[in-house]
């Protein structure tokens, strides 16, 4: 597949199937900047489709083969869309160029000096941080990230004029192997997507295969606090960490007044103090990854420090979405036990005197079944807990025998309630709020969208 650069692009027509996905919508932005006329389809409206429609992108809801005609010169589809989809079938029947989002992103990365950020947790925030740091430097990269970032014009895409591409690399189904990276930033390795990976060794081996794709002059930036990443090798490696010996290390972390501060050493030399407006030791690690990557690219430390201090998070990452009865309400994308535990601990740090009420929607039956005890352990960090029924990921889950009630059965928690869906969960939650609470909405499914809509009715 040939991916044309902006300068060579001509007006063409592209159709995107599953256009409402946050990842593939960044490619829609790229195509528009490349001169394409873009339209697409999805099952139902969401925030992503609403944003695209405001930009003039024609979006139809429902999938029908009649949407696909011979005058389209490019058909893209989200990896959430099954290959049996009638629009994909029709495009193949007509002999049109058909590519998955990840295939197209892989071909695109081959045209750039690509900085790929990958890991089970933290890759979105780390990508956003690196993109924000590099955005107004001479490197002037194109940025593709899986969230909306206020510092990037509240978008998940930034058009740059250089040959640098900063991209979030997805480990699901080993999709990161489709990329052609010059620099890799690896945040961690954990047991996830076990509907694809055989076991944790399979995950590790896939990450090593990703590292092996680096060229001779490439760079690996890795988290040495992660025992598995610490074992990965490349011709040129830079490490970062908090607990472990590393090239870049964070020390003396403190949390006060809704900020966290820490100092950073490079080798044996202290290189300065840094401030973050977002909570959690895990975000210090994300910032360290960005500091290491940007420093190795020659970006001045003062610039890095300023950009991190002004970074206020992103869509569905510790995002305050409203308040009710003087109670702040936050939304977070966390959907893996490790993410839940780290995020709830971060909320504890920023709201030490508040009672934490969590509305959580598990994402994927297969993930819930395989990680059931870990979910139960992580969720005990909430003072009060409302568990919504599991979000069914289209095309991924076939066995629906597990239920949210199975998590509840393993919980050593007295104040827990079941909700058949997120709307019921939000009604239960808002009825329980007092001024001493903080309410957290968490999950990767539709709980965020339903919560935002419901809050508008209060």
Buried (B, 14 or more C-beta within 10 A) or exposed (E): EEBBEEEEBEEBBBBBBBBBBBBBBBBBBBBBEBBBBBBBBBBEEBBBBEBBEEEEBEBBEEBEBEBBEEEBBBBBBBBBBEEEBBBBBBBEEBEBBBBBBBBBBBBBBBBBBBBBBBBBBBBBBBBBBBBBBBBEBEBBBBBBBBBBBBBBEEBBBBBBEBBBBBBBBBBBBBBBBBBBBBBBBBBBBBBBBBBBBEEBEEBBBBBBEBBEBBEEEBBBBBBBBBEBBBEBEBEEBBBBBBEBEBBBBBEEBEBEEEBBBBBBBBEEEEBEEBBBBBBBBBBBBBBBBBBBBBBBBEBEBEBBBEBBBEBEBBBBBBBEBBBBEEBBBBBBBBBBBBBBBBBBBBBBBBBEEBBBBBBBBBBBBBBBBBBBEBBBBBBBBBBBBBBBBBBEBEEBBEEEEBBBEBBBEBBEBEEBBBBEBBBBBBEBBBEBBEEEBBBBBBBBBBBBBBBBEBBEEE
